[in-house]
Every structure is written in structure tokens, then in C-alpha cells.
Amino acid sequence: MIATLTSYFSSRSTTTSEEIHVKWSNSNYSGVILNVDESCLGSPVRAGFGGVIRNDSGFYLS
């Protein structure tokens, strides 16, 4: 499985890159929302994670 995932992100990939526009949506929720993401790759495994907190207007909270 790691080899398969690595092949998707290989610099030798022959696929062309495509620009994708992403828009944040609060889904009509009134409150604060925590968006998180994580990733791990390699041997030894390198891992990382992060998150942002936004209000219902999409503004980052500090």
C-alpha cells in the first residue's frame, strides 16, 4: 500500500497537473468549525498534522 501511495506522489509521475479551485463552505452551520488534516509517508515514517478554526463566516480565529 505504501508503494502505491508513493507512486501517486512520485516526481517521476507522467500525469499532468491540474489546478483545482476549492471553496470552503460552512453548510449553513452557526458556530465555530475545526478543519483538520494529517499525512504520513516514508520509511521511517514521517508524519504531520494541522488544523484551523473558523467562524461561521469562514474567518480564521486566533
C-alpha positions as CSV (number, residue, x, y, z in Angstrom):
1,M,0.0,0.0,0.0
2,I,2.8,2.4,0.8
3,A,4.4,1.8,-2.6
4,T,1.1,2.5,-4.3
5,L,0.7,5.8,-2.3
6,T,4.3,6.7,-3.1
7,S,3.8,6.2,-6.8
8,Y,0.9,8.7,-6.8
9,F,3.2,11.4,-5.4
10,S,6.4,10.5,-7.2
11,S,8.3,13.2,-9.0
12,R,8.7,10.8,-11.9
13,S,4.9,10.7,-12.5
14,T,3.9,11.1,-16.1
15,T,0.5,12.6,-15.3
16,T,-0.1,16.3,-15.9
17,S,-1.1,18.5,-13.0
18,E,-4.5,20.1,-12.9
19,E,-5.4,23.2,-11.0
20,I,-8.4,22.6,-8.7
21,H,-10.3,25.5,-7.0
22,V,-11.6,24.7,-3.6
23,K,-14.1,26.8,-1.7
24,W,-14.8,26.5,2.0
25,S,-18.5,26.1,2.9
26,N,-20.0,26.2,6.4
27,S,-23.1,24.1,5.3
28,N,-25.3,26.7,7.0
29,Y,-23.8,25.9,10.4
30,S,-23.8,28.7,13.0
31,G,-20.8,28.4,15.3
32,V,-17.1,27.5,15.1
33,I,-15.7,24.7,12.9
34,L,-12.4,22.9,13.3
35,N,-10.9,21.6,10.0
36,V,-8.0,19.1,10.4
37,D,-5.7,17.2,8.1
38,E,-2.9,14.7,8.5
39,S,-0.4,12.9,6.5
40,C,2.3,10.2,6.8
41,L,4.8,8.9,4.3
42,G,8.1,7.1,4.1
43,S,10.3,4.7,5.9
44,P,11.0,5.7,8.6
45,V,7.5,7.2,8.7
46,R,7.3,11.0,8.6
47,A,4.0,12.3,9.9
48,G,2.4,15.7,10.3
49,F,-0.9,17.2,11.2
50,G,-2.6,20.6,11.4
51,G,-5.8,22.3,11.8
52,V,-7.6,25.6,11.5
53,I,-10.6,27.0,13.5
54,R,-13.0,29.2,11.6
55,N,-16.2,31.1,12.5
56,D,-19.4,30.7,10.6
57,S,-18.3,33.4,8.1
58,G,-15.2,31.5,7.2
59,F,-12.7,33.8,9.0
60,Y,-9.8,32.2,10.9
61,L,-9.9,32.5,14.6
62,S,-6.6,33.1,16.5
